[in-house]
Amino acid sequence: MKTLNEKVILVTGASRGIGAEVAQQLALAGAKVIVNYAGGTAAAEETVNAIIAAGGEAIALQADVSKADEVANLFDAAIAHYGKIDVLVNNAGIMITKLLKDTTDEDFTRQFDVNVRGTFNTLREAATKLADGGSIINFSSTTTRLLMPTYSTYVATKGAVEQLTRVFAKEVGARGINVNAVLPGPTNTELFTKGKPQQVIDHLASLNAFNRLGQPSDVAKVVVFLAGDDAKWISAQTIGLNGAMA
Ligand code: NDP
């Protein structure tokens, strides 16, 4: 059974990595998907083409989530195309890891602009433009539980995403909208693997109970559930997707 038939779902940062897999799994479950991206036009088109090739429906829409006007246009363009948005998946994010003493003003601002302002911008649009009875899935990270050196600003941004989740859930519950955050552990994407020696990747993969790296599909399957009506009574929660790592 296709659990997401008739639902229109906006996935931010869906050109690659976890977002691309989430978009494809949502479409397989019957949703019409808006594949948002910042700069990766070709990759976003690949995601859309993969969805259409599998019998699904999707369009790609460019918008930098850190820019309020672009996010407003993204919502309006998606609604103009599909008539509504039922579910928002706030997946777009970046990670800069450095000791705090080496973190530049630019690193700090960029990270907060994409991860926190980006989530804020989409939630503000969703407050009035998401359909009644909709769902929102924000992306935090298991690093907010691990609290490892070099992750201070990234963890600070994701801590903010978790708090936005908890408060916003109470603001939009009256419209039947539930809001949750997922916290993936180390997951096999460019964001995680880039710049890491294989032995560091292997070590981090060994710290969960399953002794393997998470895959985008591990995360996507949970997002499909949270986007569906059966998950409606789950709201304001932070859900670890990390094989018992933390
Ligand atoms: P990737 O770097 O693989 O992909 C990031 C995606 O976000 C790309 O599609 C990129 O689009 C998009 N993006 C980046 N900046 C913007 C922006 N300003 N506006 C719109 N889209 C943007 O990351 P992951 O798939 O690994 O991460 C996805 C989410 O999961 C992030 O929020 C991350 O923090 C979180 N996460 C990831 C973990 C991991 O181990 N991978 C662990 C825990 C959490 P484009 O191609 O156009 O640049």
Residues whose N, C-alpha, C, O or C-beta is under 5 A from the ligand:
A	BS01	NDP	G13 A14 S15 R16 G17 I18 G19 Y37 A38 G39 G40 A63 D64 V65 S66 N91 A92 G93 I94 V114 F139 S140 S141 T142 P184 G185 P186 T187 T189 E190 L191 F192
